[in-house]
Amino acid sequence: MRNDKNGLYKMLEDGYEGCGGFLDGSYLTQHPREDAGKYGMRRELAYYLNYLAPCVNAHVAPIFKTLAVRDWSGAGSELWETFSKDVDFLGTSIQTLMKQAACSAKLQGVAYIVMDKVQGDAEDMRVADLEADRNNLPYAFVVNLNAVKEICQDKLGRITKFVFVEPDAYQEQTMATRTLTAEGWELIDSKGKHSGIWNLGRVPVIPLVSKVRNSHNPFPPSEFLSIAKTNLAIYNMCSWLADILVNQTFSVLCYPSSDPDSINIGTNNALGYPPESSHAPAFIAPPDGPATIATLQQEIYRMAVVVNVTGSSKQQSGQAKAWDYEATNQILSDFADLVEAAEENLARLFSIWTGVPLEYSVNYPNDFKISEVEQELANAEIAKGLNFGDEFNMEVFKRVLTSYLPELKADDFDALVKTYEEHLEQEKLDYSHAFGDNGGGDDDDDGQAGAAD
């Protein structure tokens, strides 16, 4: 299927970033009787109230607020650890890559993560060679949907062909076209056509959808499209209001005057009308902003199902608020599950690329209810007291770390986990020695007593 939604994806990107047509005013609708000069002035005065970005971020940021708990084992452990710290040769961590993909997926409906390898590298390399040089490992990146030209799928929805454009390495301001299939790749740039083969058995692309869907549409509609178009309507309404204020920018005093033509309109003068008129002196002023804007703002927050964005609050009963938080929590939890599945698929693809076995699991937060750190620590203390074993205590310890130290870096997290593992092992040894010493002491006493007898 060819990508015929570039215009929509561009509007969504511009709406999220506040750039493009929202920056230069080209998204403003020109009135049929509005001349070019007047329209140009409106474009210069236009301002954009961005409601789209906070709504999208509210669906992504809570999932990545704390570090995901990742566990991996197997011969490819060291290779994956190296890759996870720098997935694209630019120092991007796996956590940051997945956040980029999640934000893109929520905004545009789907995100595609491509895992490729530097051209010219041999596919079959020894583990030692892979460990010796980061350049021998694959790299991963998120492809902008505007760059995707075509995606083909089989009847099960698996990708069989992925075509996208990328900057030409040999000519500035020129795009090259890259095609990925299960058999290999093809690149068409300013120097001609290049190709290669691989034995991956699949297209090295991982999709991350914004929500579970019944169809296999590779370009699903964005759940934020209605919000983006509503934000566009507000953008135009704000422009119309600004135009009125520019042309009627101050209140004017109206009072009876026998010579109204001699009066200049301004903040320090007045507008006269015939004295025989029955009107009393009064001020006239430009109209207030349309109430429609405030209504559309609340509709945006309603459609986004957000209760944690500034400006989205409204008078509600306690039960209604609880239902809102429950709905938001469920949406975040469902999306966290999709992010987990995509990252685990990425790890499996990494194992295929390197030819080294890797067992991998990741757990993102799935409970986004507001809770105090003190309560989390108290719950952890109770859970540890249940004595369900060291493995259970280790999981409790990881949860305490992510709750109490949410900004902890991956290396520091792993170091603390390793220290706690050593602490648990030491506790076992101490208990074993103490039990053994006590048992041995009793035997000695009994032996001495028997000898005395």
Phi, psi and chi 1 to 4 in degrees:
 res  aa     phi    psi   chi1   chi2   chi3   chi4
   1 MET       -  130.6  178.2 -176.3  -69.4      -
   2 ARG   -82.8  150.2  -62.7 -167.1   65.8   82.7
   3 ASN   -83.9  108.7 -177.1    7.5      -      -
   4 ASP  -112.6   20.3   57.5   -2.8      -      -
   5 LYS  -115.7   26.9  -60.1  179.2 -179.8  178.5
   6 ASN   -59.3  -38.3  -65.3   93.5      -      -
   7 GLY   -62.6  -42.0      -      -      -      -
   8 LEU   -67.2  -43.0  -71.3  177.6      -      -
   9 TYR   -63.5  -36.2  -67.4  140.7      -      -
  10 LYS   -66.4  -42.6 -177.2   67.6  166.9   61.9
  11 MET   -64.4  -40.0 -173.2 -166.0   71.2      -
  12 LEU   -63.6  -43.8  -73.4  165.4      -      -
  13 GLU   -62.9  -46.8  -74.8 -176.8    1.8      -
  14 ASP   -62.9  -39.5  -68.7  -15.0      -      -
  15 GLY   -65.6  -37.4      -      -      -      -
  16 TYR   -70.9  -43.2 -178.2   81.2      -      -
  17 GLU   -86.4  -17.1  -61.2  -69.6  -13.8      -
  18 GLY    71.2   33.4      -      -      -      -
  19 CYS  -124.1 -163.4   59.2      -      -      -
  20 GLY    60.7 -128.5      -      -      -      -
  21 GLY   -66.1  -21.6      -      -      -      -
  22 PHE   -79.6  -19.7  -68.6  105.6      -      -
  23 LEU   -88.6  -42.3 -177.0   62.1      -      -
  24 ASP   -96.4   -0.6   61.5   22.0      -      -
  25 GLY    83.8    5.6      -      -      -      -
  26 SER   -72.1  -13.5   58.8      -      -      -
  27 TYR   -82.8   -3.0  -77.5  134.2      -      -
  28 LEU   -74.7  139.8  -67.9  176.3      -      -
  29 THR   -86.1  125.8  -58.1      -      -      -
  30 GLN   -83.6  130.5 -174.8  175.3    4.8      -
  31 HIS   -68.5  144.0 -166.6  -85.0      -      -
  32 PRO   -55.5  -32.7  -25.7   33.5      -      -
  33 ARG  -102.4   15.5  -65.0 -166.3  -59.9  -88.6
  34 GLU   -92.8  124.4 -174.0  176.8   30.3      -
  35 ASP   -75.6  166.8   60.3   50.8      -      -
  36 ALA   -62.7  -38.3      -      -      -      -
  37 GLY   -64.9  -43.2      -      -      -      -
  38 LYS   -65.5  -42.0 -178.9   73.2  176.6  -64.2
  39 TYR   -64.5  -39.7  178.4   61.7      -      -
  40 GLY   -62.5  -38.6      -      -      -      -
  41 MET   -66.7  -39.4 -176.2 -176.7   70.9      -
  42 ARG   -63.0  -38.4  -83.1 -151.3  -56.1  123.7
  43 ARG   -64.8  -37.3  -71.7 -179.4   56.9  172.8
  44 GLU   -69.2  -33.4  -69.4 -179.2    4.3      -
  45 LEU   -88.6   -6.4  -64.5  174.6      -      -
  46 ALA   -65.0  143.4      -      -      -      -
  47 TYR  -133.8  150.8   59.4   93.5      -      -
  48 TYR  -117.7  119.7  177.3   56.9      -      -
  49 LEU   -92.2  108.1  -57.5  178.1      -      -
  50 ASN   -87.9  105.1 -166.3  -22.4      -      -
  51 TYR  -100.3  -20.2  -61.2   97.2      -      -
  52 LEU   -66.8  -48.4  179.0   60.3      -      -
  53 ALA   -60.3  -47.8      -      -      -      -
  54 PRO   -61.2  -34.4  -22.2   32.0      -      -
  55 CYS   -69.5  -42.8  -71.1      -      -      -
  56 VAL   -64.8  -45.7  172.7      -      -      -
  57 ASN   -61.7  -32.6  -67.1  -19.9      -      -
  58 ALA   -67.1  -19.7      -      -      -      -
  59 HIS   -93.8   -6.8  -77.5 -115.9      -      -
  60 VAL  -119.5  -48.4  175.8      -      -      -
  61 ALA   -55.7  -42.1      -      -      -      -
  62 PRO   -60.8  -30.3  -24.7   35.3      -      -
  63 ILE   -68.8  -31.4  -62.0  173.9      -      -
  64 PHE  -107.0   12.7  -65.5   88.5      -      -
  65 LYS   -63.2  -38.9 -177.6  179.2  179.4 -179.3
  66 THR  -113.9  158.9   58.0      -      -      -
  67 LEU   -70.4  131.2 -163.5   65.9      -      -
  68 ALA   -64.9  147.2      -      -      -      -
  69 VAL   -89.3  114.7  178.6      -      -      -
  70 ARG  -116.7  135.9  -63.2  175.6  170.6   89.7
  71 ASP  -132.0  133.9  -69.9  -53.8      -      -
  72 TRP  -145.8  153.0   58.7   85.4      -      -
  73 SER  -152.1  170.6   60.3      -      -      -
  74 GLY   110.3  178.4      -      -      -      -
  75 ALA   -64.1  -24.9      -      -      -      -
  76 GLY   -91.7   14.0      -      -      -      -
  77 SER   -60.8  -48.8  -65.6      -      -      -
  78 GLU   -66.7  -36.1  -68.3 -172.1   11.6      -
  79 LEU   -64.1  -44.4  -61.2  178.6      -      -
  80 TRP   -66.5  -37.9  174.2  -97.0      -      -
  81 GLU   -61.6  -40.9 -176.2  171.9   -1.3      -
  82 THR   -63.7  -45.8  -59.5      -      -      -
  83 PHE   -63.7  -43.0  168.3   81.7      -      -
  84 SER   -64.5  -23.2   64.8      -      -      -
  85 LYS   -83.8  -20.8  -65.2  176.3 -178.7  178.0
  86 ASP  -153.0   90.2 -179.7   11.7      -      -
  87 VAL   -84.0  -14.8  -58.9      -      -      -
  88 ASP  -136.7   19.4   56.4    0.9      -      -
  89 PHE    66.8    9.6  -56.7  119.1      -      -
  90 LEU  -118.0    9.1  -62.2  174.2      -      -
  91 GLY    83.9   12.1      -      -      -      -
  92 THR   -77.6  127.0  -56.8      -      -      -
  93 SER   -81.6  166.6   66.7      -      -      -
  94 ILE   -64.1  -34.9 -174.4   66.8      -      -
  95 GLN   -62.7  -44.5  179.4   93.2   -4.7      -
  96 THR   -68.5  -40.1  -57.3      -      -      -
  97 LEU   -59.7  -45.6  174.5   72.5      -      -
  98 MET   -68.4  -31.6  -63.7  -49.3  -61.9      -
  99 LYS   -68.2  -40.7 -173.9  174.2 -177.2  178.1
 100 GLN   -60.1  -45.1  -67.8  172.0   -5.9      -
 101 ALA   -64.5  -41.0      -      -      -      -
 102 ALA   -63.9  -42.4      -      -      -      -
 103 CYS   -64.7  -43.2 -172.2      -      -      -
 104 SER   -64.6  -40.5 -179.5      -      -      -
 105 ALA   -65.4  -44.6      -      -      -      -
 106 LYS   -65.4  -39.0  -90.6  -63.1  175.8 -177.8
 107 LEU   -71.7  -43.5  176.7   64.1      -      -
 108 GLN  -111.3   -1.2  -60.5  179.8  -35.7      -
 109 GLY   101.6  -29.8      -      -      -      -
 110 VAL  -160.7  151.5   64.3      -      -      -
 111 ALA  -130.7  146.8      -      -      -      -
 112 TYR  -119.8  123.8  -70.7   99.7      -      -
 113 ILE  -102.4  120.5  -53.3  172.1      -      -
 114 VAL  -100.0  133.5  172.2      -      -      -
 115 MET  -115.7  118.6  179.9  174.1  -77.7      -
 116 ASP  -130.5  177.5 -157.4   -7.7      -      -
 117 LYS  -133.0  152.0 -150.7  172.0  180.0 -176.0
 118 VAL   -59.1  130.6  176.3      -      -      -
 119 GLN   -61.9  140.3  -64.2  177.3   16.8      -
 120 GLY    99.0  -16.7      -      -      -      -
 121 ASP   -74.0  139.7  -74.5   -8.1      -      -
 122 ALA   -70.6  142.8      -      -      -      -
 123 GLU   -71.1  -44.2  -74.5 -169.1   41.7      -
 124 ASP   -94.6  104.3  -61.9  -34.7      -      -
 125 MET  -127.9  152.0  -58.9 -176.9   69.9      -
 126 ARG   -69.8  152.8  -63.8  176.9  -57.1  172.2
 127 VAL   -57.8  -37.9  175.2      -      -      -
 128 ALA   -61.5  -39.3      -      -      -      -
 129 ASP   -67.6  -39.2  -65.1  -30.5      -      -
 130 LEU   -65.9  -39.1  -65.2  171.9      -      -
 131 GLU   -72.7  -27.3  -67.6  177.3  -13.8      -
 132 ALA   -72.2  -29.9      -      -      -      -
 133 ASP  -141.3  122.3 -171.3   -5.2      -      -
 134 ARG   -59.1  -30.9  167.1   65.9 -176.8   88.4
 135 ASN   -64.9  -16.6  -66.5  -34.0      -      -
 136 ASN   -80.7  -12.4  -66.4  -28.3      -      -
 137 LEU   -91.2  160.0  -64.5  175.8      -      -
 138 PRO   -66.9  167.2  -16.6   29.4      -      -
 139 TYR  -132.1  159.1   60.6   94.2      -      -
 140 ALA  -135.1  149.9      -      -      -      -
 141 PHE  -157.5  158.3   57.3   95.8      -      -
 142 VAL   -93.4  128.8  179.5      -      -      -
 143 VAL   -89.7  127.7  177.9      -      -      -
 144 ASN   -63.9  133.6 -171.2  -56.6      -      -
 145 LEU   -62.1  -27.1  -89.8 -174.2      -      -
 146 ASN   -67.7  -19.9  -90.7  -39.1      -      -
 147 ALA   -88.1  -14.0      -      -      -      -
 148 VAL   -80.6  127.5  178.9      -      -      -
 149 LYS  -100.4  -36.8  -62.3  179.8   65.0  176.0
 150 GLU  -157.6  142.2 -177.9 -178.9    3.6      -
 151 ILE  -136.0  126.8  -60.7  176.6      -      -
 152 CYS  -110.6  143.7  -63.2      -      -      -
 153 GLN  -132.5  156.2  -63.4  174.9  -49.5      -
 154 ASP   -87.9 -176.0   61.9   15.4      -      -
 155 LYS   -67.5  -16.4   62.5 -178.9 -179.1 -180.0
 156 LEU   -92.3   -1.5  -61.7  177.9      -      -
 157 GLY    89.9    6.1      -      -      -      -
 158 ARG   -79.7  140.0  -65.4  173.0  -62.1 -169.2
 159 ILE   -72.4  128.8  -62.5  174.9      -      -
 160 THR  -111.2  -16.9   58.4      -      -      -
 161 LYS  -155.7  134.6 -178.0 -179.5  178.7 -178.0
 162 PHE  -136.0  117.2 -170.2   83.3      -      -
 163 VAL  -119.6  127.7 -176.0      -      -      -
 164 PHE  -147.6  164.7   64.6  101.2      -      -
 165 VAL  -105.6  151.4  -64.7      -      -      -
 166 GLU  -146.3  160.2   62.3 -176.1   34.4      -
 167 PRO   -59.4  136.5  -23.9   33.5      -      -
 168 ASP   -69.8  128.8 -166.2  -48.2      -      -
 169 ALA   -72.8  -14.7      -      -      -      -
 170 TYR  -114.8   -9.7  -54.7  103.2      -      -
 171 GLN  -144.7  124.9 -170.1  169.7  -16.7      -
 172 GLU   -68.6  151.7  -66.6 -176.4   -1.0      -
 173 GLN    56.5   30.0  -60.3 -178.5  -13.3      -
 174 THR  -129.9  142.3  -57.1      -      -      -
 175 MET  -106.8  139.6  -56.9  -58.0  -70.6      -
 176 ALA  -103.9  155.8      -      -      -      -
 177 THR  -111.7  125.5  -58.6      -      -      -
 178 ARG  -115.1  134.6 -174.6  178.6  -67.0  -87.3
 179 THR  -119.1  128.1  -58.5      -      -      -
 180 LEU  -115.3  132.6  -54.2  177.6      -      -
 181 THR  -133.1  179.8   65.6      -      -      -
 182 ALA   -70.2  -22.1      -      -      -      -
 183 GLU   -92.1  -26.8  -67.3   75.7   28.9      -
 184 GLY   170.6 -159.1      -      -      -      -
 185 TRP  -133.7  160.3   58.3  -87.4      -      -
 186 GLU  -142.7  136.6  179.0 -175.7   87.9      -
 187 LEU  -128.4  128.0  177.4   66.3      -      -
 188 ILE  -115.8  112.9  -58.6  175.9      -      -
 189 ASP  -130.1 -164.6   58.0   18.7      -      -
 190 SER   -68.3  -14.6   57.6      -      -      -
 191 LYS  -101.8    6.1  -71.9 -164.0  172.8 -176.2
 192 GLY   117.2 -153.6      -      -      -      -
 193 LYS  -108.2  133.3 -177.5 -175.7  -68.4 -173.0
 194 HIS  -128.0  151.6  -39.4  -89.1      -      -
 195 SER  -154.1  164.9   62.5      -      -      -
 196 GLY  -159.8  167.7      -      -      -      -
 197 ILE  -123.8  159.0   59.7  173.8      -      -
 198 TRP  -147.9  168.2   48.6   45.2      -      -
 199 ASN  -116.3   43.2  -62.9  -45.3      -      -
 200 LEU   -76.9  -28.3  -60.1  176.5      -      -
 201 GLY    77.2    7.5      -      -      -      -
 202 ARG  -164.2  163.6   56.7  169.2  -66.3  177.9
 203 VAL   -79.0  127.3 -179.7      -      -      -
 204 PRO   -77.2   59.7   30.6  -35.9      -      -
 205 VAL  -133.5  131.0  177.7      -      -      -
 206 ILE  -112.2  117.7  -56.5  -63.2      -      -
 207 PRO   -85.2  145.5   28.5  -29.9      -      -
 208 LEU  -127.5  109.5  170.3   59.3      -      -
 209 VAL   -90.5  158.4  -66.1      -      -      -
 210 SER   -78.8  -25.4   61.7      -      -      -
 211 LYS  -160.6  162.1   62.7 -179.9 -178.3  179.7
 212 VAL   -68.8  130.9  177.0      -      -      -
 213 ARG  -127.2  158.5  -57.5  177.8 -172.3  -88.0
 214 ASN   -83.7  -26.6  -65.3  -33.2      -      -
 215 SER   -94.5  168.9   65.6      -      -      -
 216 HIS  -106.6   32.2  -63.8  -46.8      -      -
 217 ASN   -65.8  118.5 -177.4    3.4      -      -
 218 PRO   -71.9  -13.4   26.0  -33.7      -      -
 219 PHE  -125.2   68.7  -58.4  105.0      -      -
 220 PRO   -68.6  154.1   28.0  -35.6      -      -
 221 PRO   -66.9  146.8   24.2  -33.2      -      -
 222 SER   -77.1  136.2  167.4      -      -      -
 223 GLU   -72.8   -8.5   56.9 -173.4  -58.5      -
 224 PHE  -105.1    9.2  -75.7   90.6      -      -
 225 LEU   -64.5  -42.8 -179.1   57.4      -      -
 226 SER   -62.1  -38.4  -62.7      -      -      -
 227 ILE   -67.5  -40.6  -67.1  174.0      -      -
 228 ALA   -63.2  -41.2      -      -      -      -
 229 LYS   -71.7  -33.0  -60.7 -165.1   77.9  170.6
 230 THR   -66.6  -40.2  -56.1      -      -      -
 231 ASN   -62.5  -35.7 -149.3  156.6      -      -
 232 LEU   -64.1  -39.2  177.4   60.4      -      -
 233 ALA   -63.8  -42.0      -      -      -      -
 234 ILE   -62.9  -39.0  -67.8  177.2      -      -
 235 TYR   -57.9  -45.0  178.4   58.7      -      -
 236 ASN   -68.5  -40.7  -86.6  -86.0      -      -
 237 MET   -63.3  -40.3  -70.5 -179.6 -178.4      -
 238 CYS   -62.2  -35.8  -71.1      -      -      -
 239 SER   -67.0  -42.2  175.7      -      -      -
 240 TRP   -63.4  -41.2  -61.2  -25.9      -      -
 241 LEU   -64.2  -42.9  177.8   59.1      -      -
 242 ALA   -62.5  -37.3      -      -      -      -
 243 ASP   -64.2  -40.3 -172.9   50.8      -      -
 244 ILE   -64.3  -43.8  -67.1  173.0      -      -
 245 LEU   -66.6  -34.9  -67.0  176.0      -      -
 246 VAL   -65.6  -39.2  165.8      -      -      -
 247 ASN   -87.5  -17.0  -70.3  -79.2      -      -
 248 GLN  -134.8   61.4  -55.5  174.1    4.7      -
 249 THR   -83.2   -4.0 -169.7      -      -      -
 250 PHE  -144.3  157.0   39.6   73.8      -      -
 251 SER   -71.3  147.1  -59.6      -      -      -
 252 VAL  -125.1  132.1  177.7      -      -      -
 253 LEU   -82.6  126.6  173.7   64.4      -      -
 254 CYS  -107.5  128.0  -62.1      -      -      -
 255 TYR  -150.7  158.6   74.1  101.1      -      -
 256 PRO   -61.3  135.8  -21.0   32.8      -      -
 257 SER  -150.7  137.7  172.2      -      -      -
 258 SER   -81.4  -12.6   58.7      -      -      -
 259 ASP  -134.4   67.6 -171.5   16.7      -      -
 260 PRO   -67.7  -23.8   24.4  -34.2      -      -
 261 ASP   -70.0  -18.0  -65.4  -24.9      -      -
 262 SER   -87.5    2.2   64.8      -      -      -
 263 ILE  -101.5  130.8  -61.3  176.5      -      -
 264 ASN   -92.3  138.3  -65.3  -37.6      -      -
 265 ILE   -76.5  135.4  -57.5  -61.0      -      -
 266 GLY   178.3  177.9      -      -      -      -
 267 THR   -71.7  -21.3   54.2      -      -      -
 268 ASN  -103.8    3.2  -63.5  -39.0      -      -
 269 ASN  -129.3 -165.8    8.2   41.1      -      -
 270 ALA  -142.8  169.3      -      -      -      -
 271 LEU  -111.7  122.1  175.0   65.8      -      -
 272 GLY   -95.4  154.1      -      -      -      -
 273 TYR  -137.6  161.5   54.1   84.8      -      -
 274 PRO   -53.8  135.2  -25.8   33.8      -      -
 275 PRO   -60.9  -29.9  -20.7   31.6      -      -
 276 GLU   -71.9   -6.8   59.6  -87.1   14.1      -
 277 SER   -67.1  150.9  173.2      -      -      -
 278 SER   -87.7    3.1   59.7      -      -      -
 279 HIS   -76.9  141.4  -64.5  -68.2      -      -
 280 ALA   -86.2  153.0      -      -      -      -
 281 PRO   -56.6  140.8  -24.3   34.3      -      -
 282 ALA  -164.7  164.5      -      -      -      -
 283 PHE   -96.0  140.6  -78.2   94.2      -      -
 284 ILE  -115.9  145.7   59.0  173.7      -      -
 285 ALA  -141.1  160.7      -      -      -      -
 286 PRO   -61.8  152.6  -19.2   30.3      -      -
 287 PRO   -68.4  154.5   26.2  -34.7      -      -
 288 ASP   -69.6  167.0  -65.7  -29.3      -      -
 289 GLY   -62.5  147.6      -      -      -      -
 290 PRO   -63.6  138.5   22.2  -32.7      -      -
 291 ALA   -65.2  -15.7      -      -      -      -
 292 THR   -60.1  -33.9  -51.2      -      -      -
 293 ILE   -62.0  -46.1  -67.3  179.4      -      -
 294 ALA   -62.8  -37.5      -      -      -      -
 295 THR   -63.9  -43.0  -57.4      -      -      -
 296 LEU   -66.8  -34.3  -68.9  179.3      -      -
 297 GLN   -59.4  -47.6  -69.9  171.2  -10.1      -
 298 GLN   -66.8  -32.9  -69.4  -55.3  -42.7      -
 299 GLU   -65.9  -36.1  -79.3  -60.6  -56.9      -
 300 ILE   -60.5  -48.7  -76.9  176.2      -      -
 301 TYR   -66.0  -34.5  -64.9  130.5      -      -
 302 ARG   -65.4  -44.9 -178.7 -168.1   63.7   78.7
 303 MET   -66.0  -33.5  -71.3 -173.7  -71.6      -
 304 ALA   -79.8  -12.3      -      -      -      -
 305 VAL    53.2   52.2 -162.8      -      -      -
 306 VAL  -115.8  140.1  -66.9      -      -      -
 307 VAL  -126.5    7.4  -67.5      -      -      -
 308 ASN  -124.5   26.3   55.7  -16.1      -      -
 309 VAL  -111.5  132.8  174.9      -      -      -
 310 THR   -57.4  129.0  -58.2      -      -      -
 311 GLY   100.4   -9.8      -      -      -      -
 312 SER   -93.2   -3.3   64.7      -      -      -
 313 SER   -73.0  149.3   60.3      -      -      -
 314 LYS  -152.8  164.0   56.4 -176.6  178.8 -179.3
 315 GLN   -69.0  120.3  -66.1  -64.0  -33.8      -
 316 GLN  -141.4  156.1  -71.5 -179.0  -57.1      -
 317 SER   -75.4  164.1   65.5      -      -      -
 318 GLY   -60.5  -38.4      -      -      -      -
 319 GLN   -67.4  -39.5 -173.8  175.1    7.8      -
 320 ALA   -64.7  -40.2      -      -      -      -
 321 LYS   -63.9  -40.1  -72.4 -177.4  178.2  180.0
 322 ALA   -61.6  -41.3      -      -      -      -
 323 TRP   -65.6  -39.3  -84.1  110.5      -      -
 324 ASP   -62.0  -45.1  -79.9  -11.1      -      -
 325 TYR   -65.8  -36.6  -84.7  105.3      -      -
 326 GLU   -66.1  -41.1 -174.6   64.2   28.7      -
 327 ALA   -64.2  -44.8      -      -      -      -
 328 THR   -63.0  -42.9  -58.0      -      -      -
 329 ASN   -60.5  -40.3 -172.6   73.5      -      -
 330 GLN   -68.1  -41.2 -171.3   60.6   53.3      -
 331 ILE   -61.5  -45.0  -69.3  172.8      -      -
 332 LEU   -65.2  -42.2  -67.4  172.4      -      -
 333 SER   -64.4  -42.8  179.7      -      -      -
 334 ASP   -62.4  -41.3  -68.9  -16.3      -      -
 335 PHE   -70.3  -35.7 -173.1   51.2      -      -
 336 ALA   -60.3  -38.6      -      -      -      -
 337 ASP   -62.7  -39.3  -68.9  -18.5      -      -
 338 LEU   -67.5  -38.0  -66.6  172.7      -      -
 339 VAL   -65.6  -41.9  175.3      -      -      -
 340 GLU   -58.5  -47.7  -74.1  178.1    5.6      -
 341 ALA   -62.2  -40.7      -      -      -      -
 342 ALA   -64.7  -41.7      -      -      -      -
 343 GLU   -67.4  -39.0 -175.0  172.0  -30.3      -
 344 GLU   -66.9  -36.0  -70.4  174.0   -6.6      -
 345 ASN   -64.5  -35.6  -73.5  -24.8      -      -
 346 LEU   -65.1  -39.4 -168.8   67.6      -      -
 347 ALA   -65.8  -39.5      -      -      -      -
 348 ARG   -64.7  -39.1  -78.3 -168.1  -75.9  -89.9
 349 LEU   -65.4  -37.0 -178.2   56.5      -      -
 350 PHE   -60.9  -42.4  178.7   85.5      -      -
 351 SER   -63.0  -37.8  178.8      -      -      -
 352 ILE   -66.5  -43.2  -65.0  173.4      -      -
 353 TRP   -60.9  -44.2  -99.3  118.5      -      -
 354 THR   -86.4  -19.5   57.5      -      -      -
 355 GLY    72.2   21.1      -      -      -      -
 356 VAL  -119.9  131.4 -177.8      -      -      -
 357 PRO   -61.3  141.4  -20.4   31.9      -      -
 358 LEU  -148.9  122.5  176.4   67.8      -      -
 359 GLU   -99.2  125.0  -64.6  -66.3  -30.9      -
 360 TYR  -139.6  139.7 -172.1   79.1      -      -
 361 SER  -145.0  149.8   65.5      -      -      -
 362 VAL  -142.3  142.8   58.0      -      -      -
 363 ASN  -130.6  114.7  -71.6  -65.1      -      -
 364 TYR   -91.2  159.4  -78.4   88.1      -      -
 365 PRO   -56.2  139.6  -23.2   32.6      -      -
 366 ASN  -127.2   10.3   57.6    7.3      -      -
 367 ASP  -130.0  113.3 -174.0   -1.2      -      -
 368 PHE  -114.4   22.9  -56.2   93.7      -      -
 369 LYS   -72.4  146.2  -63.7  177.0 -178.2  177.4
 370 ILE   -70.6  124.6  -60.7  174.3      -      -
 371 SER  -144.0  151.5   59.5      -      -      -
 372 GLU   -83.1  146.8  -62.1  -67.2  -23.0      -
 373 VAL   -61.6  -37.5  174.0      -      -      -
 374 GLU   -60.5  -39.1  -68.6   82.8   -3.7      -
 375 GLN   -67.2  -39.4 -174.7   61.5   44.5      -
 376 GLU   -61.9  -42.6  -71.4  -71.6  -18.5      -
 377 LEU   -66.6  -38.6  -66.2  176.6      -      -
 378 ALA   -64.5  -41.7      -      -      -      -
 379 ASN   -63.9  -37.7  -68.3  -20.7      -      -
 380 ALA   -64.9  -39.9      -      -      -      -
 381 GLU   -63.8  -40.6 -174.6   66.2   27.8      -
 382 ILE   -65.9  -43.4  -65.7  172.8      -      -
 383 ALA   -63.0  -41.0      -      -      -      -
 384 LYS   -65.5  -32.4 -174.5  179.6  177.9 -177.3
 385 GLY   -69.8  -10.8      -      -      -      -
 386 LEU   -74.1  -14.7  -62.9  174.5      -      -
 387 ASN    56.1   52.6  -67.0  -35.8      -      -
 388 PHE   -88.3    4.5  -75.6  154.3      -      -
 389 GLY   110.8  168.8      -      -      -      -
 390 ASP   -65.9  -38.4  -70.5  -12.5      -      -
 391 GLU   -62.8  -41.9  -68.3 -175.3    3.7      -
 392 PHE   -63.9  -44.6  178.1   79.7      -      -
 393 ASN   -62.6  -34.1  -70.8  -18.3      -      -
 394 MET   -65.1  -41.8  175.6   57.4   70.2      -
 395 GLU   -65.3  -37.9  -65.1  -55.8  -43.3      -
 396 VAL   -63.2  -42.1  171.9      -      -      -
 397 PHE   -61.5  -42.2  177.7   72.0      -      -
 398 LYS   -62.4  -39.4  -68.9  177.5 -179.8  178.3
 399 ARG   -67.2  -37.8  178.3  154.8 -175.6  166.9
 400 VAL   -62.3  -42.6  168.6      -      -      -
 401 LEU   -61.0  -47.3  -74.3 -177.6      -      -
 402 THR   -67.8  -27.5   56.1      -      -      -
 403 SER   -84.1  -44.7  174.9      -      -      -
 404 TYR   -84.3  -30.5 -169.3   63.4      -      -
 405 LEU  -126.7   68.8  -58.3  170.4      -      -
 406 PRO   -65.8  -23.5   23.3  -32.7      -      -
 407 GLU   -92.3   10.4  -55.8  -60.3  -33.2      -
 408 LEU   -65.1  134.3 -161.1   63.6      -      -
 409 LYS   -77.0  159.4  -66.2 -177.5  179.0  179.3
 410 ALA   -59.7  -43.7      -      -      -      -
 411 ASP   -63.4  -42.7  -71.1  -17.7      -      -
 412 ASP   -67.1  -37.7  -63.1  -27.4      -      -
 413 PHE   -60.6  -48.3 -177.5   91.5      -      -
 414 ASP   -62.7  -38.1  -67.2  -20.1      -      -
 415 ALA   -65.2  -40.5      -      -      -      -
 416 LEU   -68.1  -38.3  -71.8  172.9      -      -
 417 VAL   -63.0  -43.1  168.9      -      -      -
 418 LYS   -63.2  -41.6 -175.6  177.2 -179.7 -179.3
 419 THR   -62.3  -40.6  -58.8      -      -      -
 420 TYR   -67.8  -37.3 -172.7   65.0      -      -
 421 GLU   -59.9  -44.3  -73.6  178.3  -16.0      -
 422 GLU   -63.4  -37.1  -65.5  172.6   -7.5      -
 423 HIS   -63.9  -42.1  171.1   71.4      -      -
 424 LEU   -64.0  -40.4  -67.7  176.7      -      -
 425 GLU   -64.9  -39.8  -70.8  -63.0  -34.6      -
 426 GLN   -66.2  -37.1 -172.7   61.3   44.8      -
 427 GLU   -61.4  -41.1  -80.8 -171.7  -20.9      -
 428 LYS   -61.3  -45.6  -75.3 -176.8  179.8 -179.9
 429 LEU   -63.5  -43.6  -68.5  174.3      -      -
 430 ASP   -61.9  -42.2  -68.2  -16.3      -      -
 431 TYR   -65.7  -40.7  179.5   80.7      -      -
 432 SER   -64.1  -44.2  176.4      -      -      -
 433 HIS   -65.4  -41.5  -69.3  158.9      -      -
 434 ALA   -64.6  -41.4      -      -      -      -
 435 PHE   -67.6  -41.3 -177.2   80.3      -      -
 436 GLY   -65.8  -43.4      -      -      -      -
 437 ASP   -62.0  -42.3  -69.0  -17.1      -      -
 438 ASN   -64.2  -42.5  -70.8  -23.6      -      -
 439 GLY   -64.5  -41.5      -      -      -      -
 440 GLY   -65.5  -37.4      -      -      -      -
 441 GLY   -62.7  -39.6      -      -      -      -
 442 ASP   -64.7  -39.8  -67.9  -19.3      -      -
 443 ASP   -63.8  -41.4  -67.7  -18.9      -      -
 444 ASP   -62.6  -41.8  -68.6  -18.4      -      -
 445 ASP   -62.8  -42.5  -67.9  -19.5      -      -
 446 ASP   -64.4  -38.7  -68.1  -17.5      -      -
 447 GLY   -65.5  -43.8      -      -      -      -
 448 GLN   -63.3  -39.1  -68.2  174.6    0.3      -
 449 ALA   -64.3  -38.1      -      -      -      -
 450 GLY   -66.4  -37.2      -      -      -      -
 451 ALA   -66.7  -37.7      -      -      -      -
 452 ALA   -64.6  -38.6      -      -      -      -
 453 ASP   -64.3      -  -67.1  -18.2      -      -
